[in-house]
Amino acid sequence: MSEVNVIIRTADQTRKAEVSLDISNTGADVIQASVDNWSLPTDTDYSLVSTSSGKTITPNSTLGKNEIKDGDILEVQPVLVAG
């Protein structure tokens, strides 16, 4: 198994953490850990975006499949629902 060192932050950049993650972790794993660790609102849906590529990491897709590398910044963004 391989690991990458990444920075995870919230979209408003009030929370930030440098972590080592296994490349087999999924987008959903990272989002759930962020919600739990930072006590983010649980009634909100979130997406995970790689700021280096600008691509959204889908919940069931792994970090390895998305070619996440050491030093990448992953941003947890709330999904805004117009209504």
N, CA, C and O atoms as a CHARMM CRD file, in Angstrom:
* protein
*
  332
    1    1 MET  N      0.84300  -1.18500   0.00000 PROA 1      0.00000
    2    1 MET  CA     0.00000   0.00000   0.00000 PROA 1      0.00000
    3    1 MET  C      0.88500   1.24500   0.00000 PROA 1      0.00000
    4    1 MET  O      1.98300   1.26400   0.55600 PROA 1      0.00000
    5    2 SER  N      0.37300   2.24700  -0.62800 PROA 2      0.00000
    6    2 SER  CA     1.14800   3.46000  -0.77500 PROA 2      0.00000
    7    2 SER  C      0.39500   4.62600  -0.15600 PROA 2      0.00000
    8    2 SER  O     -0.83600   4.65200  -0.14100 PROA 2      0.00000
    9    3 GLU  N      1.14500   5.58100   0.34800 PROA 3      0.00000
   10    3 GLU  CA     0.52600   6.73800   0.97800 PROA 3      0.00000
   11    3 GLU  C      0.95900   8.02000   0.27900 PROA 3      0.00000
   12    3 GLU  O      2.01500   8.07500  -0.35100 PROA 3      0.00000
   13    4 VAL  N      0.12800   9.04500   0.39900 PROA 4      0.00000
   14    4 VAL  CA     0.46300  10.38100  -0.08900 PROA 4      0.00000
   15    4 VAL  C      0.27400  11.37000   1.05400 PROA 4      0.00000
   16    4 VAL  O     -0.62000  11.21400   1.88500 PROA 4      0.00000
   17    5 ASN  N      1.12000  12.38000   1.08200 PROA 5      0.00000
   18    5 ASN  CA     0.98700  13.46100   2.05600 PROA 5      0.00000
   19    5 ASN  C      0.28000  14.61600   1.37400 PROA 5      0.00000
   20    5 ASN  O      0.79500  15.19700   0.41900 PROA 5      0.00000
   21    6 VAL  N     -0.90400  14.94300   1.87100 PROA 6      0.00000
   22    6 VAL  CA    -1.71200  15.99000   1.25100 PROA 6      0.00000
   23    6 VAL  C     -2.17400  16.98100   2.30700 PROA 6      0.00000
   24    6 VAL  O     -2.09100  16.72500   3.50800 PROA 6      0.00000
   25    7 ILE  N     -2.65400  18.10200   1.83500 PROA 7      0.00000
   26    7 ILE  CA    -3.27400  19.09500   2.71200 PROA 7      0.00000
   27    7 ILE  C     -4.77000  19.07400   2.41700 PROA 7      0.00000
   28    7 ILE  O     -5.19300  19.18900   1.26700 PROA 7      0.00000
   29    8 ILE  N     -5.54600  18.92600   3.45900 PROA 8      0.00000
   30    8 ILE  CA    -7.00300  18.96700   3.32300 PROA 8      0.00000
   31    8 ILE  C     -7.45500  20.26900   3.97500 PROA 8      0.00000
   32    8 ILE  O     -7.02400  20.61000   5.07700 PROA 8      0.00000
   33    9 ARG  N     -8.32200  20.98200   3.28100 PROA 9      0.00000
   34    9 ARG  CA    -8.82800  22.23400   3.84100 PROA 9      0.00000
   35    9 ARG  C    -10.29500  22.40300   3.47600 PROA 9      0.00000
   36    9 ARG  O    -10.81700  21.76400   2.56200 PROA 9      0.00000
   37   10 THR  N    -10.93800  23.28900   4.22800 PROA 10     0.00000
   38   10 THR  CA   -12.32100  23.61900   3.90300 PROA 10     0.00000
   39   10 THR  C    -12.31200  24.72100   2.84300 PROA 10     0.00000
   40   10 THR  O    -11.30800  25.41100   2.66700 PROA 10     0.00000
   41   11 ALA  N    -13.42000  24.88000   2.14900 PROA 11     0.00000
   42   11 ALA  CA   -13.50800  25.86200   1.06800 PROA 11     0.00000
   43   11 ALA  C    -13.25300  27.28400   1.56700 PROA 11     0.00000
   44   11 ALA  O    -12.67000  28.09800   0.85200 PROA 11     0.00000
   45   12 ASP  N    -13.69000  27.58200   2.79300 PROA 12     0.00000
   46   12 ASP  CA   -13.46300  28.92900   3.33800 PROA 12     0.00000
   47   12 ASP  C    -12.07300  29.06200   3.96900 PROA 12     0.00000
   48   12 ASP  O    -11.70900  30.12900   4.46100 PROA 12     0.00000
   49   13 GLN  N    -11.31200  27.98800   3.94900 PROA 13     0.00000
   50   13 GLN  CA    -9.92700  27.91200   4.43200 PROA 13     0.00000
   51   13 GLN  C     -9.78200  28.21600   5.92600 PROA 13     0.00000
   52   13 GLN  O     -8.71000  28.62200   6.37300 PROA 13     0.00000
   53   14 THR  N    -10.85700  28.01900   6.69700 PROA 14     0.00000
   54   14 THR  CA   -10.76200  28.21700   8.13900 PROA 14     0.00000
   55   14 THR  C    -10.18400  26.98400   8.82900 PROA 14     0.00000
   56   14 THR  O     -9.68200  27.06600   9.95000 PROA 14     0.00000
   57   15 ARG  N    -10.25800  25.84900   8.15100 PROA 15     0.00000
   58   15 ARG  CA    -9.71000  24.61500   8.71100 PROA 15     0.00000
   59   15 ARG  C     -8.76200  24.00100   7.69500 PROA 15     0.00000
   60   15 ARG  O     -9.02800  23.98600   6.49300 PROA 15     0.00000
   61   16 LYS  N     -7.63900  23.49200   8.21600 PROA 16     0.00000
   62   16 LYS  CA    -6.62100  22.95800   7.32300 PROA 16     0.00000
   63   16 LYS  C     -5.81200  21.92000   8.09300 PROA 16     0.00000
   64   16 LYS  O     -5.50800  22.11000   9.27000 PROA 16     0.00000
   65   17 ALA  N     -5.46600  20.82100   7.42200 PROA 17     0.00000
   66   17 ALA  CA    -4.66900  19.78300   8.07000 PROA 17     0.00000
   67   17 ALA  C     -3.77000  19.11000   7.04200 PROA 17     0.00000
   68   17 ALA  O     -4.17900  18.84500   5.91200 PROA 17     0.00000
   69   18 GLU  N     -2.54300  18.84100   7.45700 PROA 18     0.00000
   70   18 GLU  CA    -1.63000  18.08100   6.61700 PROA 18     0.00000
   71   18 GLU  C     -1.68300  16.63800   7.10300 PROA 18     0.00000
   72   18 GLU  O     -1.40900  16.35600   8.26900 PROA 18     0.00000
   73   19 VAL  N     -2.03600  15.72700   6.20200 PROA 19     0.00000
   74   19 VAL  CA    -2.24900  14.34300   6.59900 PROA 19     0.00000
   75   19 VAL  C     -1.61100  13.38700   5.59600 PROA 19     0.00000
   76   19 VAL  O     -1.36500  13.73600   4.44200 PROA 19     0.00000
   77   20 SER  N     -1.35000  12.16600   6.07300 PROA 20     0.00000
   78   20 SER  CA    -0.93100  11.08300   5.18900 PROA 20     0.00000
   79   20 SER  C     -2.12900  10.18300   4.97000 PROA 20     0.00000
   80   20 SER  O     -2.74300   9.70800   5.92500 PROA 20     0.00000
   81   21 LEU  N     -2.45900   9.95100   3.70500 PROA 21     0.00000
   82   21 LEU  CA    -3.61000   9.11900   3.37200 PROA 21     0.00000
   83   21 LEU  C     -3.17200   7.98200   2.46400 PROA 21     0.00000
   84   21 LEU  O     -2.26800   8.13900   1.64300 PROA 21     0.00000
   85   22 ASP  N     -3.81800   6.84400   2.61900 PROA 22     0.00000
   86   22 ASP  CA    -3.57600   5.72500   1.72300 PROA 22     0.00000
   87   22 ASP  C     -4.22700   6.03900   0.38800 PROA 22     0.00000
   88   22 ASP  O     -5.33000   6.58500   0.35200 PROA 22     0.00000
   89   23 ILE  N     -3.56100   5.70200  -0.71200 PROA 23     0.00000
   90   23 ILE  CA    -4.11900   6.02100  -2.02400 PROA 23     0.00000
   91   23 ILE  C     -5.37700   5.20700  -2.32800 PROA 23     0.00000
   92   23 ILE  O     -6.08200   5.48800  -3.29800 PROA 23     0.00000
   93   24 SER  N     -5.65800   4.19400  -1.49400 PROA 24     0.00000
   94   24 SER  CA    -6.89100   3.41800  -1.68800 PROA 24     0.00000
   95   24 SER  C     -8.09400   4.08600  -1.02300 PROA 24     0.00000
   96   24 SER  O     -9.22200   3.62300  -1.19200 PROA 24     0.00000
   97   25 ASN  N     -7.87300   5.17000  -0.26800 PROA 25     0.00000
   98   25 ASN  CA    -8.99400   5.90900   0.32800 PROA 25     0.00000
   99   25 ASN  C     -9.83700   6.52800  -0.77900 PROA 25     0.00000
  100   25 ASN  O     -9.32000   6.94700  -1.81400 PROA 25     0.00000
  101   26 THR  N    -11.13300   6.57800  -0.54300 PROA 26     0.00000
  102   26 THR  CA   -12.03900   7.17200  -1.52200 PROA 26     0.00000
  103   26 THR  C    -12.34800   8.61700  -1.15100 PROA 26     0.00000
  104   26 THR  O    -12.04100   9.07100  -0.04800 PROA 26     0.00000
  105   27 GLY  N    -12.95700   9.32300  -2.08500 PROA 27     0.00000
  106   27 GLY  CA   -13.39500  10.68500  -1.80400 PROA 27     0.00000
  107   27 GLY  C    -14.33000  10.72800  -0.61000 PROA 27     0.00000
  108   27 GLY  O    -14.23500  11.62100   0.23200 PROA 27     0.00000
  109   28 ALA  N    -15.23500   9.75700  -0.54000 PROA 28     0.00000
  110   28 ALA  CA   -16.18300   9.69000   0.58400 PROA 28     0.00000
  111   28 ALA  C    -15.46300   9.50100   1.91500 PROA 28     0.00000
  112   28 ALA  O    -15.86800  10.07800   2.92400 PROA 28     0.00000
  113   29 ASP  N    -14.38900   8.69000   1.92800 PROA 29     0.00000
  114   29 ASP  CA   -13.60500   8.47500   3.15600 PROA 29     0.00000
  115   29 ASP  C    -13.02600   9.79400   3.66500 PROA 29     0.00000
  116   29 ASP  O    -13.10700  10.10700   4.85300 PROA 29     0.00000
  117   30 VAL  N    -12.44700  10.55200   2.75300 PROA 30     0.00000
  118   30 VAL  CA   -11.80200  11.81800   3.11600 PROA 30     0.00000
  119   30 VAL  C    -12.83300  12.82400   3.59700 PROA 30     0.00000
  120   30 VAL  O    -12.60700  13.52400   4.58400 PROA 30     0.00000
  121   31 ILE  N    -13.96600  12.90200   2.90500 PROA 31     0.00000
  122   31 ILE  CA   -15.02700  13.83300   3.30400 PROA 31     0.00000
  123   31 ILE  C    -15.56100  13.46000   4.68600 PROA 31     0.00000
  124   31 ILE  O    -15.72700  14.32900   5.54200 PROA 31     0.00000
  125   32 GLN  N    -15.82800  12.17600   4.90700 PROA 32     0.00000
  126   32 GLN  CA   -16.38000  11.75100   6.19800 PROA 32     0.00000
  127   32 GLN  C    -15.40600  12.02900   7.33600 PROA 32     0.00000
  128   32 GLN  O    -15.82000  12.47500   8.40700 PROA 32     0.00000
  129   33 ALA  N    -14.12700  11.77500   7.12000 PROA 33     0.00000
  130   33 ALA  CA   -13.12400  12.04300   8.15200 PROA 33     0.00000
  131   33 ALA  C    -13.05100  13.54000   8.45200 PROA 33     0.00000
  132   33 ALA  O    -12.89300  13.93700   9.60700 PROA 33     0.00000
  133   34 SER  N    -13.16500  14.36300   7.42100 PROA 34     0.00000
  134   34 SER  CA   -13.12700  15.81800   7.61300 PROA 34     0.00000
  135   34 SER  C    -14.34200  16.29200   8.40100 PROA 34     0.00000
  136   34 SER  O    -14.21300  17.10100   9.32000 PROA 34     0.00000
  137   35 VAL  N    -15.52300  15.79000   8.04100 PROA 35     0.00000
  138   35 VAL  CA   -16.75000  16.15700   8.75100 PROA 35     0.00000
  139   35 VAL  C    -16.63800  15.75900  10.22600 PROA 35     0.00000
  140   35 VAL  O    -16.99200  16.53300  11.11600 PROA 35     0.00000
  141   36 ASP  N    -16.14500  14.55200  10.47200 PROA 36     0.00000
  142   36 ASP  CA   -16.01200  14.06700  11.84900 PROA 36     0.00000
  143   36 ASP  C    -14.98100  14.86700  12.64300 PROA 36     0.00000
  144   36 ASP  O    -15.25800  15.30700  13.75900 PROA 36     0.00000
  145   37 ASN  N    -13.79700  15.05600  12.07000 PROA 37     0.00000
  146   37 ASN  CA   -12.70100  15.71800  12.78600 PROA 37     0.00000
  147   37 ASN  C    -12.95600  17.19700  13.03900 PROA 37     0.00000
  148   37 ASN  O    -12.56300  17.72900  14.07700 PROA 37     0.00000
  149   38 TRP  N    -13.60900  17.85600  12.09700 PROA 38     0.00000
  150   38 TRP  CA   -13.82200  19.29200  12.22000 PROA 38     0.00000
  151   38 TRP  C    -15.23500  19.64700  12.65000 PROA 38     0.00000
  152   38 TRP  O    -15.58900  20.82600  12.68600 PROA 38     0.00000
  153   39 SER  N    -16.04100  18.65900  12.97400 PROA 39     0.00000
  154   39 SER  CA   -17.42500  18.88600  13.39000 PROA 39     0.00000
  155   39 SER  C    -18.17500  19.77500  12.39500 PROA 39     0.00000
  156   39 SER  O    -18.86000  20.72200  12.78000 PROA 39     0.00000
  157   40 LEU  N    -18.02900  19.45200  11.12200 PROA 40     0.00000
  158   40 LEU  CA   -18.75200  20.18500  10.08300 PROA 40     0.00000
  159   40 LEU  C    -20.22100  19.79100  10.11900 PROA 40     0.00000
  160   40 LEU  O    -20.55200  18.70100  10.58500 PROA 40     0.00000
  161   41 PRO  N    -21.10800  20.65500   9.63800 PROA 41     0.00000
  162   41 PRO  CA   -22.53800  20.32200   9.65000 PROA 41     0.00000
  163   41 PRO  C    -22.81000  19.00600   8.91600 PROA 41     0.00000
  164   41 PRO  O    -22.34300  18.80100   7.79600 PROA 41     0.00000
  165   42 THR  N    -23.56400  18.12700   9.55700 PROA 42     0.00000
  166   42 THR  CA   -23.85300  16.82300   8.95500 PROA 42     0.00000
  167   42 THR  C    -25.07600  16.86000   8.04600 PROA 42     0.00000
  168   42 THR  O    -25.36300  15.88500   7.35100 PROA 42     0.00000
  169   43 ASP  N    -25.79600  17.97700   8.04600 PROA 43     0.00000
  170   43 ASP  CA   -26.97200  18.07600   7.17100 PROA 43     0.00000
  171   43 ASP  C    -26.61600  18.72200   5.82600 PROA 43     0.00000
  172   43 ASP  O    -27.49700  19.16000   5.08500 PROA 43     0.00000
  173   44 THR  N    -25.31500  18.77400   5.52200 PROA 44     0.00000
  174   44 THR  CA   -24.82700  19.36500   4.27600 PROA 44     0.00000
  175   44 THR  C    -24.10200  18.29200   3.47400 PROA 44     0.00000
  176   44 THR  O    -23.38800  17.46100   4.03600 PROA 44     0.00000
  177   45 ASP  N    -24.28900  18.31600   2.16000 PROA 45     0.00000
  178   45 ASP  CA   -23.51400  17.43000   1.28700 PROA 45     0.00000
  179   45 ASP  C    -22.22800  18.14500   0.90200 PROA 45     0.00000
  180   45 ASP  O    -22.20000  19.36700   0.75700 PROA 45     0.00000
  181   46 TYR  N    -21.15600  17.36000   0.73600 PROA 46     0.00000
  182   46 TYR  CA   -19.85100  17.92500   0.41600 PROA 46     0.00000
  183   46 TYR  C    -19.26300  17.24700  -0.81100 PROA 46     0.00000
  184   46 TYR  O    -19.57000  16.09700  -1.12500 PROA 46     0.00000
  185   47 SER  N    -18.40900  17.99800  -1.49200 PROA 47     0.00000
  186   47 SER  CA   -17.63100  17.41500  -2.57600 PROA 47     0.00000
  187   47 SER  C    -16.15900  17.61900  -2.23600 PROA 47     0.00000
  188   47 SER  O    -15.80900  18.48400  -1.43400 PROA 47     0.00000
  189   48 LEU  N    -15.30700  16.81400  -2.85600 PROA 48     0.00000
  190   48 LEU  CA   -13.86800  16.89700  -2.63300 PROA 48     0.00000
  191   48 LEU  C    -13.21800  17.27200  -3.95500 PROA 48     0.00000
  192   48 LEU  O    -13.39800  16.59300  -4.96600 PROA 48     0.00000
  193   49 VAL  N    -12.45700  18.36800  -3.93400 PROA 49     0.00000
  194   49 VAL  CA   -11.86100  18.88600  -5.16300 PROA 49     0.00000
  195   49 VAL  C    -10.34900  18.98200  -4.99800 PROA 49     0.00000
  196   49 VAL  O     -9.85500  19.48900  -3.99100 PROA 49     0.00000
  197   50 SER  N     -9.62800  18.49500  -5.98800 PROA 50     0.00000
  198   50 SER  CA    -8.17700  18.66900  -6.03800 PROA 50     0.00000
  199   50 SER  C     -7.91900  20.05100  -6.61100 PROA 50     0.00000
  200   50 SER  O     -8.28500  20.32800  -7.75300 PROA 50     0.00000
  201   51 THR  N     -7.28800  20.92300  -5.82700 PROA 51     0.00000
  202   51 THR  CA    -7.06800  22.28800  -6.30700 PROA 51     0.00000
  203   51 THR  C     -6.00000  22.33700  -7.39600 PROA 51     0.00000
  204   51 THR  O     -5.97500  23.28500  -8.18100 PROA 51     0.00000
  205   52 SER  N     -5.11900  21.34300  -7.46400 PROA 52     0.00000
  206   52 SER  CA    -4.07800  21.36500  -8.49500 PROA 52     0.00000
  207   52 SER  C     -4.64100  21.03600  -9.87600 PROA 52     0.00000
  208   52 SER  O     -4.19600  21.59300 -10.88000 PROA 52     0.00000
  209   53 SER  N     -5.61700  20.13300  -9.92600 PROA 53     0.00000
  210   53 SER  CA    -6.19400  19.76100 -11.21800 PROA 53     0.00000
  211   53 SER  C     -7.54800  20.42200 -11.46400 PROA 53     0.00000
  212   53 SER  O     -8.01000  20.50800 -12.60200 PROA 53     0.00000
  213   54 GLY  N     -8.18100  20.89000 -10.38100 PROA 54     0.00000
  214   54 GLY  CA    -9.50800  21.47000 -10.50600 PROA 54     0.00000
  215   54 GLY  C    -10.60100  20.43300 -10.64900 PROA 54     0.00000
  216   54 GLY  O    -11.76100  20.77700 -10.88000 PROA 54     0.00000
  217   55 LYS  N    -10.24000  19.15700 -10.51300 PROA 55     0.00000
  218   55 LYS  CA   -11.21300  18.08000 -10.71200 PROA 55     0.00000
  219   55 LYS  C    -11.85000  17.66700  -9.39200 PROA 55     0.00000
  220   55 LYS  O    -11.20500  17.65300  -8.34400 PROA 55     0.00000
  221   56 THR  N    -13.12500  17.33500  -9.47300 PROA 56     0.00000
  222   56 THR  CA   -13.83400  16.80200  -8.32100 PROA 56     0.00000
  223   56 THR  C    -13.55000  15.31200  -8.21200 PROA 56     0.00000
  224   56 THR  O    -13.62000  14.58300  -9.20200 PROA 56     0.00000
  225   57 ILE  N    -13.23100  14.86600  -7.00700 PROA 57     0.00000
  226   57 ILE  CA   -13.00100  13.44900  -6.75100 PROA 57     0.00000
  227   57 ILE  C    -14.34200  12.86000  -6.33800 PROA 57     0.00000
  228   57 ILE  O    -14.88500  13.22100  -5.29400 PROA 57     0.00000
  229   58 THR  N    -14.87000  11.96600  -7.14100 PROA 58     0.00000
  230   58 THR  CA   -16.18000  11.39100  -6.84100 PROA 58     0.00000
  231   58 THR  C    -16.09900  10.55000  -5.57000 PROA 58     0.00000
  232   58 THR  O    -15.03600  10.02300  -5.24300 PROA 58     0.00000
  233   59 PRO  N    -17.22000  10.42100  -4.84700 PROA 59     0.00000
  234   59 PRO  CA   -17.20800   9.71600  -3.56200 PROA 59     0.00000
  235   59 PRO  C    -16.66200   8.29300  -3.63100 PROA 59     0.00000
  236   59 PRO  O    -15.99600   7.85200  -2.69400 PROA 59     0.00000
  237   60 ASN  N    -16.92800   7.56100  -4.71600 PROA 60     0.00000
  238   60 ASN  CA   -16.49300   6.16100  -4.77200 PROA 60     0.00000
  239   60 ASN  C    -15.17600   5.97200  -5.51000 PROA 60     0.00000
  240   60 ASN  O    -14.75400   4.83900  -5.74000 PROA 60     0.00000
  241   61 SER  N    -14.52200   7.06800  -5.88400 PROA 61     0.00000
  242   61 SER  CA   -13.25800   7.00600  -6.60600 PROA 61     0.00000
  243   61 SER  C    -12.09400   7.15200  -5.62000 PROA 61     0.00000
  244   61 SER  O    -12.18200   7.91600  -4.66000 PROA 61     0.00000
  245   62 THR  N    -11.01000   6.41700  -5.86300 PROA 62     0.00000
  246   62 THR  CA    -9.87200   6.44900  -4.93500 PROA 62     0.00000
  247   62 THR  C     -8.93100   7.60300  -5.24800 PROA 62     0.00000
  248   62 THR  O     -8.95600   8.18000  -6.33500 PROA 62     0.00000
  249   63 LEU  N     -8.10000   7.92000  -4.25900 PROA 63     0.00000
  250   63 LEU  CA    -7.10000   8.96800  -4.46100 PROA 63     0.00000
  251   63 LEU  C     -6.10200   8.54500  -5.53500 PROA 63     0.00000
  252   63 LEU  O     -5.66900   9.36500  -6.34400 PROA 63     0.00000
  253   64 GLY  N     -5.74200   7.26600  -5.53800 PROA 64     0.00000
  254   64 GLY  CA    -4.80200   6.75600  -6.53700 PROA 64     0.00000
  255   64 GLY  C     -5.33700   6.88800  -7.94900 PROA 64     0.00000
  256   64 GLY  O     -4.61100   7.28100  -8.86200 PROA 64     0.00000
  257   65 LYS  N     -6.60700   6.56000  -8.12600 PROA 65     0.00000
  258   65 LYS  CA    -7.22800   6.65100  -9.45200 PROA 65     0.00000
  259   65 LYS  C     -7.26500   8.09000  -9.95300 PROA 65     0.00000
  260   65 LYS  O     -7.22400   8.33900 -11.15800 PROA 65     0.00000
  261   66 ASN  N     -7.34200   9.03200  -9.02000 PROA 66     0.00000
  262   66 ASN  CA    -7.37100  10.44900  -9.37200 PROA 66     0.00000
  263   66 ASN  C     -5.97100  11.06300  -9.44600 PROA 66     0.00000
  264   66 ASN  O     -5.82400  12.27500  -9.60500 PROA 66     0.00000
  265   67 GLU  N     -4.95100  10.21900  -9.33100 PROA 67     0.00000
  266   67 GLU  CA    -3.54700  10.64100  -9.44800 PROA 67     0.00000
  267   67 GLU  C     -3.18000  11.74400  -8.45700 PROA 67     0.00000
  268   67 GLU  O     -2.48200  12.69800  -8.80100 PROA 67     0.00000
  269   68 ILE  N     -3.66500  11.59400  -7.21500 PROA 68     0.00000
  270   68 ILE  CA    -3.31400  12.53600  -6.15800 PROA 68     0.00000
  271   68 ILE  C     -1.86300  12.27600  -5.76100 PROA 68     0.00000
  272   68 ILE  O     -1.45700  11.13100  -5.56100 PROA 68     0.00000
  273   69 LYS  N     -1.08900  13.35300  -5.64900 PROA 69     0.00000
  274   69 LYS  CA     0.34400  13.24200  -5.36400 PROA 69     0.00000
  275   69 LYS  C      0.69000  13.98300  -4.07900 PROA 69     0.00000
  276   69 LYS  O     -0.09500  14.78400  -3.57300 PROA 69     0.00000
  277   70 ASP  N      1.89300  13.69600  -3.55900 PROA 70     0.00000
  278   70 ASP  CA     2.37500  14.40300  -2.37400 PROA 70     0.00000
  279   70 ASP  C      2.29200  15.91500  -2.59500 PROA 70     0.00000
  280   70 ASP  O      2.66700  16.42800  -3.64900 PROA 70     0.00000
  281   71 GLY  N      1.79700  16.60400  -1.58400 PROA 71     0.00000
  282   71 GLY  CA     1.73400  18.05600  -1.64100 PROA 71     0.00000
  283   71 GLY  C      0.45400  18.61000  -2.24200 PROA 71     0.00000
  284   71 GLY  O      0.22500  19.81900  -2.19200 PROA 71     0.00000
  285   72 ASP  N     -0.39200  17.74600  -2.81400 PROA 72     0.00000
  286   72 ASP  CA    -1.65300  18.22800  -3.38500 PROA 72     0.00000
  287   72 ASP  C     -2.55500  18.77400  -2.28200 PROA 72     0.00000
  288   72 ASP  O     -2.49100  18.33800  -1.13200 PROA 72     0.00000
  289   73 ILE  N     -3.38900  19.73000  -2.65200 PROA 73     0.00000
  290   73 ILE  CA    -4.37300  20.29400  -1.72100 PROA 73     0.00000
  291   73 ILE  C     -5.74700  19.78800  -2.12900 PROA 73     0.00000
  292   73 ILE  O     -6.17800  19.95000  -3.27100 PROA 73     0.00000
  293   74 LEU  N     -6.42300  19.17100  -1.16800 PROA 74     0.00000
  294   74 LEU  CA    -7.78500  18.67900  -1.39400 PROA 74     0.00000
  295   74 LEU  C     -8.73300  19.57000  -0.60100 PROA 74     0.00000
  296   74 LEU  O     -8.54800  19.77900   0.59800 PROA 74     0.00000
  297   75 GLU  N     -9.72900  20.08300  -1.27000 PROA 75     0.00000
  298   75 GLU  CA   -10.64600  21.02500  -0.64100 PROA 75     0.00000
  299   75 GLU  C    -12.01700  20.39500  -0.46300 PROA 75     0.00000
  300   75 GLU  O    -12.60700  19.88700  -1.41700 PROA 75     0.00000
  301   76 VAL  N    -12.51600  20.43000   0.76100 PROA 76     0.00000
  302   76 VAL  CA   -13.86200  19.93900   1.07700 PROA 76     0.00000
  303   76 VAL  C    -14.80900  21.12000   0.89600 PROA 76     0.00000
  304   76 VAL  O    -14.74900  22.10300   1.63400 PROA 76     0.00000
  305   77 GLN  N    -15.68800  21.00000  -0.10800 PROA 77     0.00000
  306   77 GLN  CA   -16.58300  22.09900  -0.45200 PROA 77     0.00000
  307   77 GLN  C    -18.03200  21.69200  -0.22700 PROA 77     0.00000
  308   77 GLN  O    -18.43700  20.59800  -0.62100 PROA 77     0.00000
  309   78 PRO  N    -18.81700  22.56000   0.40200 PROA 78     0.00000
  310   78 PRO  CA   -20.24800  22.25300   0.54300 PROA 78     0.00000
  311   78 PRO  C    -20.91900  22.30600  -0.81900 PROA 78     0.00000
  312   78 PRO  O    -20.60300  23.16000  -1.64700 PROA 78     0.00000
  313   79 VAL  N    -21.84600  21.38700  -1.04000 PROA 79     0.00000
  314   79 VAL  CA   -22.60900  21.38100  -2.27800 PROA 79     0.00000
  315   79 VAL  C    -23.83000  22.26200  -2.04500 PROA 79     0.00000
  316   79 VAL  O    -24.69000  21.95700  -1.21800 PROA 79     0.00000
  317   80 LEU  N    -23.88600  23.35100  -2.78700 PROA 80     0.00000
  318   80 LEU  CA   -24.99000  24.28800  -2.62600 PROA 80     0.00000
  319   80 LEU  C    -26.15200  23.86300  -3.49100 PROA 80     0.00000
  320   80 LEU  O    -25.99500  23.63800  -4.69100 PROA 80     0.00000
  321   81 VAL  N    -27.32400  23.75300  -2.88000 PROA 81     0.00000
  322   81 VAL  CA   -28.51300  23.33900  -3.58400 PROA 81     0.00000
  323   81 VAL  C    -29.42400  24.54700  -3.74000 PROA 81     0.00000
  324   81 VAL  O    -29.88600  25.13000  -2.75900 PROA 81     0.00000
  325   82 ALA  N    -29.66900  24.90300  -4.98000 PROA 82     0.00000
  326   82 ALA  CA   -30.56500  26.04500  -5.22400 PROA 82     0.00000
  327   82 ALA  C    -32.00300  25.60200  -4.99000 PROA 82     0.00000
  328   82 ALA  O    -32.38300  24.50300  -5.39300 PROA 82     0.00000
  329   83 GLY  N    -32.77500  26.41000  -4.36800 PROA 83     0.00000
  330   83 GLY  CA   -34.13100  25.98500  -4.10400 PROA 83     0.00000
  331   83 GLY  C    -34.97000  27.13500  -3.81800 PROA 83     0.00000
  332   83 GLY  O    -36.16500  26.98000  -3.56600 PROA 83     0.00000
